[in-house]
Amino acid sequence: MRKAIYLLFVAFILLVGCQEETQEAVENEEKVIEQEEQKVENLDDKEQTTENESVSLDDFDLPERTKGFFWSGTDGNNQFHFLGTIHIGTEDMYPFEEEIESALETSDFLLLEKDFSSEEAKNLREEYSFYPTGETLEDHMPEGVIDSVREYSTTARATFNQLNRMKPYALSNAIFYYEIRKKGLSGEYSVENYLTEKKPQDTKIIGLEGQESYELVYNQSDDYNAYMLEKFFNNLDEQINQSVKALAGYRLGDESMLTSINRTVDTDDESQKYEQMYIDNIMVKRDRIMADRIAELSNEHSGKTFFVAIGTAHFFNEGNVLELLEDEGFEIERK
């Protein structure tokens, strides 16, 4: 998932040096040659770490065991463990630190955003990912967005007709996962997949979200979807770099490296409403859905241990899942 989850697309201001002016200064004033050469070196360094650099996991000093983001608590009725997840990964990032692995081994239930082993979840994903027969992306998106899709299809393994069948959010997801594989990362090694395979056989998986969440994420207005798709294509390279950095931050347990957990809209132009819609739909409203379902499940059981594993962004900033549960009487602490 996205969450994958469902990251915010980040645009950075790139620092570009003017080397022609530097060379002119060198020619006119020999006495400042050394000073100007140092300027050029500094500007080149900036360019390498911004515009021209492709971020790699090899750029980071990563631990043998992934730290992640982990909390434990209780509502007085059941024991809970909360692990923020990331929907991409690498095979060598596992196992987690021992405390997390032990918590999973002793849990009665594994609660995920969605249980994709269920037929219901599979059918919902299919229904919300593709347009019905006779309807395509071209029927909903402006020409500029369609041109971007058509251009991208010339570099991918999918034809334009195949991409044209996909709804906007599903399309951006598919492209993202295709591109992130070029960095050696894959949804195949997501935290959810690892937990599903590693859990004890008798630990039951329960999905916290259903059709209501699909409506929030996939069924939005054409104007909103056009804005998000245009932004996605314009910032794809930077989004991939930020996702690599986010995975490094996840392995290190450093939330300062996760731009996707930000819930602040820092623009005052006409795009503000779409940015706020994104935050509300992807995070805020889904936080409430999942928190309510967790509380409901706890009321249905007693003396059990629940391992809750959902996108890390749902555990940070005001109004997150943990805060909502604490409002319901849960006592939770970060480990």
Residue, then its C-alpha position, 0 to 999 in steps of 0.5 A: m500500500r501506500k502509503a503508502i503507503y500514500l506519501l505528499f509530493v515534495a518540491f525543493i528549490l534547487l541551488v544552481g551556480c553561475q559558472e560563466e560569471t565565475q570564469e569571467a571574474v577569473e579572467n579579469e582579476e588574476k589575484v582572485i583566482e584562488q577565491e573564485e575557484q573555491k566558489v566554483e567548488n562550493l557551487d558544484d558541491k551544492e549541485q551534486t547534493t541537490e539537482n544532479e544527485s540521485v539518492s541511494l541507500d548506500d548514502f546512509d549508515l544503516p543499522e543491521r536491524t531496522k528500528g522503525f517506530f514502535w509504541s506499546g500500551t493498553d486500554g485496561n482490557n487488552q495489550f497493544h503494540f503499534l508499529g509504523t510501517i513503510h510500504i516499500g523495502t529491501e530484503d536485507m532490512y529485516p529483521f526488526e529490533e528484538e523488542i518488535e520481533s518478540a511483540l509480534e511473536t506473542s500477539d493474538f491479532l495482527l491489524l493492518e490497514k487492509d487484509f489483501s488476502s481477503e477476497e473482499a479487499k482484492n475485489l475492492r482494489e480491482e474495482y477502485s483501480f480501473y475504470p469500467t469498460g468504455e470509460t478511460l482516463e482521457d474522459h476525465m483528465p485534461e489534455g496536459v495530464i494525458d500528454s504526460v501519461r502518453e509520454y511516460s508510456t514510451t519509457a515504461r513497460a506498459t502501453f498508453n492504452q493500459l495506463n489509460r484504463m487506470k484511475p488517477y490514484a492507482l495510476s500514480n501508485a503503479i508508476f511509483y512502484y515501477e520507478i522505485r524498483k530502479k533504486g533496488l526498493s520494492g513493495e514486495y519487501s514492504v513491512e506489511n508483507y514481512l509481518t504477514e509472513k513472519k507472524p505465528q500461524d495462529t495470529k489472525i490478520i484483520g483489516l482496519e479499513g473497508q470501502e469507506s477508505y477507498e472512497l476517500v482515496y480513489n473517488q475524488s473530483d476530476d479537478y482534484n485528481a488532475y492537480m495531483l497527477e500533474k504534481f506527481f509527474n512534475n515531481l516524480d524524480e524528487q519523490i523517488n529520492q525522498s522515498v529512498k531517504a524515508l526508507a533510510g529514516y525508517r530503518l534508523g528510527d529517525e522521523s525527521m527524515l520522513t517528509s511524508i508525515n507532514r500535515t501542514v499546508d504551507t501554500d496560500d495559492e489556489s492549490q491550497k484546497y487540494e493540498q488540504m483535501y489530500i491531507d484530510n483524505i489520506m491521513v485525517k479521516r482515515d486516522r479516525i476510521m482506523a482508531d474507531r475500528i481498533a477501539e471496537l475490536s478491543n471492546e470485542h475481546s479481553g486479555k488479548t494482544f494486538f499488533v497494529a501495523i499501519g502507515t507511519a504517517h498515521f502515528f505522527n502530528e496532531g490528531n493521529v491514531l495514537e492521540l485518538l486512542e488516548d482520548e478513548g482511554f488508551e495509555i500508550e508510550r513510545k519504545 
